[in-house]
Amino acid sequence: MSGTMQTPSPNQTNDISRHVQWSSVLTFFLLACALAAIIDIPLWVGVVSITSLHGKLLIGVSMYTPAAAAVFTVVALQGVRGRKIAATLGWSPVRPLHRTTLLAVAGLFGSILIPVAAVFLAALLGVTRLDLHNFSGYASSLKTLLPAGKALPMSINALVIMQLIQIPVASLFNSLLTVGEETGWRGFLLPALKPLGTWPALIITGIAWGLWHTPVILLGYNFNQPNLYGMALMTIGCLAYGILIGWLRIHAGNIWPSVIAHGAFNAAGGFYVFVVAAGSTPNLIAIGPLGWSAWIIMGILILVLALTRQIPKNNAWSSHTDQTLALPSASNKG
């Protein structure tokens, strides 16, 4: 049969979207986890250090495994063909462009502010000390990288300002990596779980996203907690942030605001490095971008969205997002 598919009628779409295709969902999740674990093998056997450049490159490559798993699932298992692939993965449509653009800008700056606000909240609660005048912690770390007696190339204040100005630009570069994760989690999985209801879909997607990080978390990534505690911290953080960028996905009808927001969040995740005072050891469980101070900030944002009814019911999702659920039946496979 030809790979060209007919667009399902509204009745067909409703029938299709009433049930979760669990075989596809489970295949996607297990494949994404398996591929990431395989890529991380050099880290596990000690051939590559997780803090080295090669280690960071491996982590970057692993960020594409959810996309690879999603593409395999929709093409090989669901028989999606042609332009429908892009819609099913949340790559399209981008129209109306102004809505996608506004949500992308909100996601960009909102995701930068979350880690920043979390650091100041942790300082307010007495968890860490900040130095916003001399930036002594950052200055000390830079001096350890310089030859003895060599001064910084410019004032520490100028260096910090330069770093902060670069965050939005770094966000866009990071988006080249986060598109891999967002294609899988918010592009494929979130709409695939829509028949369960909006909140269950958001919650399950966030938990799955957090668990997918297990191989690197057990190596001490993010929290320096290579254990079940670290896994729980990551899962809670991904659940909270996943709800927020899931909201972007639902309202945009595509993944691009989520991709940019995710890139911005990663770019701003090291903000604490610039402002923590010398002698105050950063507690990543508290002040990290996915630490408990960030949970509080994200929890407040989620509560506001819920109270203002910005987390829509199923019938209020973007019509473009709904289109991704109109998957072909077995008889329509190419």
N, C-alpha and C positions, 0 to 999 in steps of 0.2 A: 504494500500500500504506500501511497505517497506520504511524505512527512508533513505535508500541509494539513493543518487542522481547521475544522470549522469552529467558529466561536459558539460556545454553548448558549442556549437560550436562558433567560432568567430563571425559569423553572429548573432547568438542568443544573445551573450554577448553585441554586439553593440546595438541591439534592446532594450535589457533590460536597458542598461546604458544611453539610450537617454532621459529617463524621470525620474524625481524625484518621489519617492513613498511618496507623501505628507502625506498620512494617517499614514504611519510608522514613518515618521519624527516628525509629530505633537504628535503622541502617545508617542514616546520616550521622547520628550522635556517636555510634560505635566506630564508624570509619574515621570521623574527625579526630577522635581520641587516639585511635590506633596510629594514624598517620603522624600525629604530633609526637607520640611516644617513640616512634621509629626515628624521627628526625632528632629527638633529644638523646638518643643512645650514646653519642660521643660525650655528652655531658655526664651521663650516668656512669660510664666506664672510666671517666677521668682523663680521657684523651684531650678534652677541651674544657677549660674553666668557664663557668657560667659568667664570670666577671670580665673575661677577655673579649677582644674584638670578635674573634671567631665564635665565641659563645653567644654574643649578642646577634651575630649574623644568623646563627642557627635558630634562635628565638624568633627573629624576624621572618625566616622562612616558614617556621611552624605556624605563624599567624595566617598563612594562606591555606592551611589544612581544612578549616571549616568551609571555605569556598570550594576547594576540590571535592570535599564530601558532598556538598550541596549540588554541585554540577553533576556529579555521578548519579546522585539520587534522582534528580528531576529528569535527566536524560535517559539513564539506563533503566531505572525502575518505573518512572511515571510516564515515560515516552513523550516528554515535552520536546517540541521541535521548533526550529526557526525563531522568529521574534518572540514567541511565547516564553522562551528560556529567560530572556532578559526581564520580562515582567514577573515571572515566577520567582526570580532571585532578587527582585526589588531594585534592579538597575534602571528600570523604566516603568512608566513614563515620568518625565521630569516636569511636565506641565501640570498646572500653571507654574511657570518659572518663578514668578514673584513669591509664591508660597514656599517653594523649596528654598529659595534664596533667603527669605526671612527666617525660616526655621534653621537653616544652616548657620546664619549669623548668630541667632540666639543660642544654638548649640555650641558654637565656637567660644563665645565669650562667657556663656554660662558654665561651660566645662572648665574654663581657665579659672573662674572665680571659686569653684568648689574646693580644689586643693588649697588655694590661697586662704579662703575663709576658714578652712579646717585648721590650718597652722595657727591663725590668730585665735581661734576658739581654744585650741590646746594651750596656748600661752595664757589666755584669760583664766583657764581652769588650773593654772599652775603646773602643767605637765612639762613645759619646756620654757626656756628663757630666750628671748629674742634680742637682737642688737640691730636696730634700724638706723643707727647713726654711723657706726664704724664698720658694721658688717664683719665683726671680728672672726666669727666662725668660718666664713667663706674666705676671708683674707688668710687665715691660718692654713686652710687646706690648700690654697694656691701657692703659698710660700714653700710648702713641703715639696712642690713639684719643680721649684726653681733651684738652680745651683746656689751654693752658699754665698751669701752676700749680695746676690743679684736682686734688684728691686722689681716690683711689678711695673709693667709697661705704662700703666696709667693709674689714676686714683681708683681705689676700690669702689667708690661710689659710681664712677663712670663705668666700671666693668659690670657692676650689678645692673645699672640702667640698660646697658647694651644687651645683657642677657635677657632681661625682662621684655625689652622691645622685640627681641627675636622670637618670643614664644608664639605669637600668631603665625609667623612664617614657618616655624618648626612644626606647627600644628598641621599645616597643609602638606608638608613633606611626610609627616607621620601618617597622614591619611592614605598614602600609597601602600602602607602596611595594614592599616586598620580596615581597609576595604575587604581584605581577606576574611577577617573575623565577622564583620558586619554582613557580608554576603551570606554567611552561614547562619548566624544567630538571629539577627533581625530581618535578613532578607528571606531566608527559607523557613527557619524553625518557628518564629513568632506567628506568621500567618498560618502555618500548617497546624498550629495548636488553637487557632481562633475558635473552632467549634466548642472548645471547653469553656469559653468565656474570656473576656479581655483580661481580667485579673489573673485567672489561672494560667493563661498563655504567657503573660508577662513574668509571673513568678517561676514557672517551670523553665522558661527560656533563660532567666537569670541564673538559676541554680545550675542548669546544664552548662552554661558558659563558665561559671566558677569552677565546676568539677573538671572541665576540660583542661584547666591550668595545673592540675595535680602534679604532673611530672616535674615541672620547674619549681612549684611550691615546695615539693619534698626535697629539693636541692637548696632551699633557703631563699628562693627568689621572693622579692617584695617585702617580706616581714622578718627574714632571718629566723623563721620558725619551720624547720624541715620536718613537720609532724602533722598529726591530725588537727592540732590547734591552728596551724598555719593554713591548712585546707579549709577549715571552718571560717577563718577570717576572710580568706579570699572569696569564698562562696557568698558570704553575707555582703561583702563589698560589691561583688558583681551583681548580686540580686538587686541591691539598692540602685546602683548606677544603671543597671540594665533596664529598670523600670523607666528611668528618665529618658534614656535614648530610645527605648521602645516607644515611648510617647511621641518622640520625633518621627519615628518610622510610621506610626499609625496615622499621624496627621499629614505627613508629607506624601504618603503613598509610594515612597521610594526610600532607599537606604542612605542617600547622599548626606542629608543633615546628620544622621547618626554616624556616618563615616567621619565627617569633619569634627563632630563633637568628640568622638572617641580619640581622634588624633590630637585634639586640643587637650584633652584630659591627660593623655600620656605626656604631652609636651610640658604641661604645668606641674606634673607629678613631683618634680624635683625642686619645687619652689622653696621648700624648707631649707635646702642647702644654703641659700643666699642669706637667710635672715636669722638662723639659729646662732646664738651667741657662742663664742669660744668657751670650751669647757662644759657645754651642755650637750651631752650625747643624745642625738635624735632617737626617740623611741618610735620606730616606724609603725608599731601597733597603734599608737596614738595619733601621730602627726603625718603618717604616710597618706598618699592620695586615696587609699582604700582602708585607712585606719578608722578607729571608732569615732574620732572627731569629725571625719568626713561623713560617717554614717549619720551623725546627728544633723549635719547640714542637708544631706540628701533626704533624710527622713522628713525634715521640715518642708522641703520642696515637694516631696511626694504627697504629704498631707495637704498642702495648699492645692495641688492639682486635683486631689480627690474631693476636697471640700467645695471646690469651684466647679466640680463635675467636668474636669478637663480629661479625665480618663474615661473615654467613651465606651458605651455599650457596643456590642457587636454591630448593630445596625447603624452605628454612627461612625464607623471607621471610614477612612478616605475611600472613595469609590475606586481609586486606582489600586489601593491595597486589596480591596475585595476581588479585583480582577485576577490577582495572583492565585486566588483560591479556586479559580475555575479550571481545574486540572483536567486533562483528557482522560476519558475512561479507557479501559483496556482495548476496546474496539477501535479507538482512535490512534493507537500507537503506530508510529511510522515503521 
